[in-house]
Amino acid sequence: MDGFVVRKARAEDVPAIAGLYDLARVGLRERGVDQWQDGTPNGDSAREDVESGISWVLEEDGAVMATAAVYVGHEPTYDLIWDGTWRGTGERYGIIHRLAVSPEARRHGAASALMDLGARLTRQAGLSVLRCDTHRDNLPMRRTLERNGFVLRGVIRLRSGALRVAYEKLL
């Protein structure tokens, strides 16, 4: 993926982003992971993220190959953590959600590029904590997080009640 560009997503990217979510959902289901199997994220999620200005895409030769919601803020589901503790402090930090990579772009640095973006935006905001969560059984995502310097900190509960493993990177 030599000629890729990471940029803010635009309204016209919503169908491609929704398509990436669908592909990721199928891949997770095939691996026996129940993450995203409730139909979210979807096109509505993609549209909301674009409208909120938090959606980013990795594009190569005009094609959207990866996406994530990357922003600085506060995630209420991170307020309580079990079986561990956050190391970073503060009410604001960098956040990465809804990361999806096309099958063609996997293992080519696409996810890492979006995680690097998260670190850059976090530092630009004068902060030093970046957080992300995933399903316990989503081993490819967990390995990617760990390869990118994230450390497992514990377990959080989503609004739906589902449990997720929580990761943090101190910058």
Phi, psi and omega in degrees: 000066184284321187258039182270157178230135172258127182213165174297140178286150178242167182306322182290349177275347186306313179300320179294319179296314178300322177297320176297319177299318180297316178298318179296319180301315179297314179299318178296314180299317180298331178269003178079021180259126184274012176294136176068010183280356177274006179094358175241146001288163183210195180299323177296318178299316180299315180298315180298318179295319178297312181297330179278351180078020182249359182271134179232151176229154170253123186241138174227126181051041177082357181255135177284117185253341181201158180209157172197152168271117184230123184198170175251133180175215181225130179251108183304328180290349177270357182294325178246129180229136180247160178056035179163193180205151172287144175270322180283156180239169176110154180276346180237144181196169175284148183222137174237123178228162170053044179280127178219139183232136178297151179305324181292335184262355181295143179064026177234015175092005183295312180297319179297322179297321179288327175291323175298321176301315178302317178295317181296314179296323179296313179296320180298332178276003179077022182246167184226017181234129178234131185232154179203157175221161178204172177292142180306324184269001179277075186295323176300317179293319179298317178296319180297315177302312182295321176297335181263017172089006177279146181240135177296127183246341181156206184234137176240164178245126177289167177302329179289346183101346180293146178268145177222148173279137186251133181240153181216145174233125175267127186265000000 
